[in-house]
Amino acid sequence: MQDQEHSRPGRRRVVAVNLLGVVHGSRATVEVMRPRGSGHILNVGSLASWVPVPGETIYAATNAPLRRYPVAGTAGTGRGGREGTR
């Protein structure tokens, strides 16, 4: 991972996979769950979001938002956090 810290394409890839992948995947899942009226999304992040490892700054930075995104991301659905997706 350390070589990705210094390479622009590597940094972009880490952000695209770790952060934007979760954002786009969660939004697509909400669209499938909305007609059903319920559902659950479980996003899994890394311990690096709490305790970053030297040399893995970008990786840690892309995992930290995953702790808040599910709550903030459901705010526009009428329910928040663990309560649902109506």
N, C-alpha and C positions, 0 to 999 in steps of 0.2 A: 504494500500500500504506500510505502514511503515515496516511491518514484512518482506516484500519482499526485502527491502533495505539490510537486514542483512542475509538473507538466500541465499546461492549460487544457489539452484534450482530456487528460486523466481527471482533472478536477471537474470538468463539465460532465463527464461520464458518471462520476460518483454522485453528483447532484441530481442528474437525470434519473439514475436508478434508485437511489436511496430516498430521495425526497419526492421528486415529481412522479415516480412510479407509484408511490403510495397515494399521492393526491389524485392522479388520474384513475387509478384502480378503485379507490374509495368512491369517487364520484360516479363511475360507471356502475358500481355495485348498488349505490343508492337508487339509481334509475331503475334497476331491476327490482329492488325491494319496494319501491314506492307503490306500484299497483297492488302489491300484496298487503300493504298497510303495516308491515313490520319486518324486522330482520336484525341481524347483528353483523358488525364488521369488527374484526380483530386485527389490528395492526401491531406488528412485532418489531420493536427497535432493539438496539444494542445497548449493552451496559456502558458503552463508550459515550452515550449521551449524558450519563451521570458522572462518569469518571474517565475523562479523555486520556488517551495514551499519547505520549510524546511522539511526534511524527505522523499522527493520524488526525490532525486538526480538521480537515475537510470532512472526513468520515464522521467524526464526532459531531460536527456542526450540522450535518444532514440528518443525524439521528435525533438530536435534541428536539426539533419541532414535532416529531412524531408523538411526543408525550402530550402535546396540546392540540394537535390537529384534529383528532376525533371529536373533541368537545367543540372546538371552534367551527369545524366543518359541518356539524349537524345543527348549528345555530339557525341556519336558514331553512331547516326542514320542519320547524315548528316544535321540535323537541330537542333536548340537548344531552350530550354525554352518553351515559349508559341507558337512557330511557327509551330510545327508539328513533324511528325515522319517518314519522308521519308528517 
